[in-house]
């Protein structure tokens, strides 16, 4: 790939990485969120604090972990704590600025489904892995970023199941715990960026990646997506960003290839 | 049986059909050897408890050991789906599998309550989630001091917890390091505790504040080198990512899965023989 050309997945990862700042305490999901969070750490935000649910706090992996509990995370962390501690003291304790998640499906309020597709909960057409850490990350972190490929199958009008909630207004009618942390949701896709409207909490299209039309994004969205009054355009990836991201992926492939041959 | 025994003896002695058992290890130190031994000894009607069911419970579910699963994330990390887990839930094969589904934060809290001798766990969990509507163990409780409504779930107290660790000494004191996950809570919550270890040593040389299970909370220690493979043991070996990818193909088809389990697990007598069996298989496929 030429130096100044990039793929849709690369600009998605880079656009997501740019949202992290030095000092942001980020609770990181595996996969695309982990790639974006580490790209931020390796480029403009060396002081970002990455927390993984396996208990690694301040992890600085040189290669991307394949699982949420890879040894690389423990070895490069400031400290490693137990799983109950990470969720109780660090997440529920209100110490996380940004929860960075992936999702199978989201709706217009940033609710997330990672449980079942089609059928019923008891008898699903497709059973997905389930909740993991997401339900509490989604409600205890001050802000949520979700990274996923843009399509009508993933950005849907109605979720088959709400695994982790998006914005919920505090109400006296709810017979259960009330949301505390979450104030803002950002969704970064391979077409652009959606952000929650402070008044309605609905996700609106605020940024388009270069060369992507609003119509294309609306056509790939399962609900009637609203457009911001003055949508911005994502600055094209810099050579430095692309170099760092490709290096990270190359190191990761080489390391996992070596790890795979152990024994 | 002394505190140090073979894994076969430990499973024969402590595991009964119909029990609730937890094999823990959060992506690290997953007790694969112990899971295989449960399959070999054909335990049935088990309630399997584990935050991340992973390949080991995929194998146990597919071989018909389980009737119920208590869990919070059922995938093949970094690869995708667990096909035997999915087949059991979607099609009831090889038998129906009842599920009790949670979030990680809550599963961890349930083990903590179990280890703490409390009847239930409290979290600020599942706000806005559909999970409580499908799991009647997830209920709410009002704080007597603030009036805040919180989530309550019952303590987890497995009949048997099995974990894998790096080292034990000859008295049965156990040292765990690296990603320590939920192993201490799962062990202290259980009625009986079996620990498989990479090696038994004269002296643990455990640094201060280490995660140590003292011998008097451990019922049995079994030396099983490599016993967490294909997961990893920090300081001993890395995760076998190639196997985790290969499992996707092995497990997708029922007949291929059964043939693989028969060849490598049912037809081998212990974990050492299993390891020789799969490395011979890898060698054969590389030569082919």
Interface residues (C-beta under 8 A of the other chain):
Chain A: X30 X31 X53 X54 X55 X56 X65 X66 X67 X68 X69 X70 X71 X73 X74 X80 X82 X83 X84 X87 X88 X91 X92 X111 X115 X121 X122 X123 X124 X125 X126 X127 X128 X129 X130 X131 X132 X133 X134 X135 X136 X139 X140 X161 X162 X163 X164 X165 X166 X168 X175 X176 X177 X178 X179 X180 X256 X259 X260 X261 X262 X263
Chain B: X26 X27 X28 X51 X52 X71 X72 X73 X74 X75 X77 X78 X81 X82 X85 X86 X89 X90 X101 X102 X103 X104 X105 X106 X108 X109 X111 X112 X123 X124 X125 X126 X127 X128 X129 X130 X131 X132 X134 X140 X148 X149 X150 X151 X178 X179 X180 X181 X182 X184 X185 X211 X226 X229 X232 X234 X237 X238 X239 X240 X241 X242 X243 X244 X245 X275 X279
